[in-house]
């Protein structure tokens, strides 16, 4: 009977050790999962940030090109108006005066 009690106690101690080891493995696995999750999150944020920078640069270049093209169009139209004014200024003033006095 004593032998049987000793064997039960021994089995209980082994079971407790296994349970403790399993609990420690669970805690370690959870920590590893948390660390891996954070690493994946950081990698994803870095990739997204890089893509955003790339998109921002492309978009900025397109906007600058569009702006420069509009500036050229504006300058051309302004120069055309100035040239037209220089050529027709006296004519237009005379026309306005003659219509006003008529």
C-alpha positions in Angstrom: 0.0 0.0 0.0 2.8 2.4 0.9 4.4 1.6 -2.5 1.2 2.5 -4.2 0.9 5.8 -2.4 4.5 6.6 -3.2 3.8 5.8 -6.9 0.7 8.0 -6.8 2.6 10.9 -5.2 5.4 10.4 -7.8 2.9 10.5 -10.6 1.3 13.6 -9.1 4.7 15.3 -8.9 5.5 14.4 -12.5 2.1 15.6 -13.6 2.6 18.9 -11.7 6.0 19.3 -13.4 4.5 18.6 -16.8 1.7 21.1 -16.1 4.2 23.7 -14.9 6.3 23.1 -18.0 3.3 23.4 -20.3 2.3 26.6 -18.5 5.8 28.0 -19.0 5.7 27.0 -22.7 2.4 28.7 -23.1 3.7 31.9 -21.6 6.8 31.7 -23.8 4.7 31.1 -26.9 2.4 34.0 -26.1 5.4 36.3 -25.7 6.8 35.1 -29.0 3.5 35.6 -30.7 3.3 39.1 -29.3 6.8 39.9 -30.4 6.2 38.4 -33.9 2.9 40.3 -34.2 4.7 43.6 -33.3 7.5 42.8 -35.8 5.0 42.1 -38.6 3.1 45.3 -37.7 6.3 47.4 -37.9 7.2 45.8 -41.2 3.8 46.5 -42.6 3.9 50.1 -41.4 7.4 50.5 -43.0 6.2 49.1 -46.3 3.1 51.3 -46.2 5.2 54.3 -45.3 7.6 53.6 -48.2 4.8 53.2 -50.7 3.2 56.5 -49.4 6.5 58.3 -49.9 6.8 56.9 -53.4 3.2 57.9 -54.2 3.7 61.4 -52.7 6.9 62.0 -54.8 5.1 60.9 -58.0 2.1 63.0 -57.2 4.3 66.0 -56.4 6.1 65.7 -59.7 2.8 65.5 -61.6 1.4 68.5 -59.8 4.6 70.5 -60.4 4.5 69.5 -64.1 0.8 70.5 -64.3 1.5 73.8 -62.5 4.5 74.6 -64.8 2.4 73.9 -67.8 -0.4 76.2 -66.6 2.2 78.9 -65.8 3.5 78.7 -69.4 -0.1 78.9 -70.7 -0.8 81.9 -68.5 2.5 83.6 -69.5 1.7 83.0 -73.2 -1.8 84.4 -72.8 -0.5 87.4 -70.8 2.2 88.1 -73.4 -0.5 87.9 -76.1 -2.7 90.3 -74.3 0.2 92.7 -73.7 1.2 92.5 -77.3 -2.3 93.1 -78.4 -2.6 96.1 -76.1 0.6 97.5 -77.4 -0.6 97.2 -81.0 -4.1 98.3 -80.5 -4.0 100.7 -77.5 -4.4 103.9 -79.5 -7.0 102.4 -81.7 -9.1 101.2 -78.7 -8.8 104.5 -76.9 -9.9 106.4 -80.0 -12.8 104.0 -80.5 -14.0 104.4 -76.9 -13.8 108.2 -77.1 -15.6 108.4 -80.5 -18.4 106.1 -79.3 -18.7 108.0 -76.0 -19.0 111.3 -77.8 -21.3 110.1 -80.5 
